[in-house]
């Protein structure tokens, strides 16, 4: 499952993916799928408490949007 956001801040499309049944990845490192960075609490990646969600579309999109808001706040 994938979800994309057009980022004005980065000037590119950012894609979230959930290749398995729980963990969510984002392609901020330029790599898609599970080669991307794993999203974690507080708008960070690859360290801390990883964020996962049920493999249902609405939960997935909500999780991606919520994390993206945190990431934008942390990276102003």
Secondary structure, DSSP 8 states (H G I E B T S, - for coil): -EEEEEETTTTEEEEEE--SSSB-EE-TTS--GGGSEEEETTTEESSSSB-B--SSHHHHHHHHHHHHHHHHHHT-
